[in-house]
Amino acid sequence: MGALSADDVTEDEIEKTDTILAGLAYQYIAAGAPHVTVLVSDRIAEQAIANSLSAVGVGDRTSVVEGRDLLTELTS
């Protein structure tokens, strides 16, 4: 499998994926998962998903983590 480049995925596709991730997290919680973690690739998506999940009352059972922050934590 070849490496992905910035030209392989449009910004619109990424934004749609952020919305889908928030919806999936909510569905897993609604189905009875005790906790769900969402890994995202930018801070704006991290905040938007966290705010959305909090607004629908599941923020206490979800974590949204920005990938670079996770890598920094794992390698420090």
C-alpha positions in Angstrom: 0.0 0.0 0.0 1.4 3.4 -1.0 1.8 6.3 1.4 -1.0 8.8 1.6 -0.3 12.4 0.7 -2.2 15.6 1.4 -3.7 15.4 -2.1 -5.3 12.0 -1.5 -8.0 13.4 0.9 -9.9 16.6 0.6 -10.6 19.0 3.4 -14.4 18.3 2.9 -13.8 14.5 3.4 -11.9 15.2 6.6 -14.6 17.4 8.0 -17.3 14.8 7.2 -15.1 12.2 9.0 -15.0 14.4 12.1 -18.8 14.5 12.1 -19.0 10.8 11.6 -16.6 10.1 14.5 -18.8 12.2 16.9 -21.9 10.3 15.8 -20.2 6.9 16.2 -19.0 7.8 19.7 -22.5 8.8 20.7 -23.9 5.6 19.2 -21.5 3.4 21.1 -22.4 5.2 24.4 -26.1 4.9 23.6 -25.6 1.2 23.0 -24.1 0.7 26.5 -20.4 1.2 26.1 -19.0 2.5 29.4 -16.5 4.8 27.8 -15.4 5.8 24.2 -12.2 7.5 23.1 -12.0 9.3 19.8 -8.6 10.0 18.2 -8.6 13.0 15.9 -5.9 14.8 13.8 -6.4 18.4 14.8 -7.3 20.6 17.8 -10.3 22.2 16.2 -11.9 18.8 15.6 -10.9 17.7 19.1 -12.8 20.7 20.7 -15.8 20.5 18.4 -16.3 16.8 19.0 -15.9 17.2 22.7 -18.3 20.1 22.8 -20.9 18.2 20.7 -20.7 15.1 22.9 -21.0 17.2 26.1 -24.0 19.0 24.6 -25.9 15.7 24.2 -25.0 14.6 27.7 -22.3 12.0 27.1 -19.2 14.1 27.6 -18.4 12.4 30.9 -18.2 9.0 29.2 -16.1 10.1 26.2 -12.5 11.3 25.7 -11.4 13.1 22.6 -7.6 13.0 22.0 -5.6 14.9 19.4 -3.1 12.6 17.8 0.0 14.8 18.2 -0.7 15.3 21.9 -1.0 11.5 22.3 2.3 10.9 20.5 4.1 13.6 22.6 2.8 12.0 25.8 3.8 8.5 24.6 7.3 9.6 23.7 8.1 11.8 26.6 
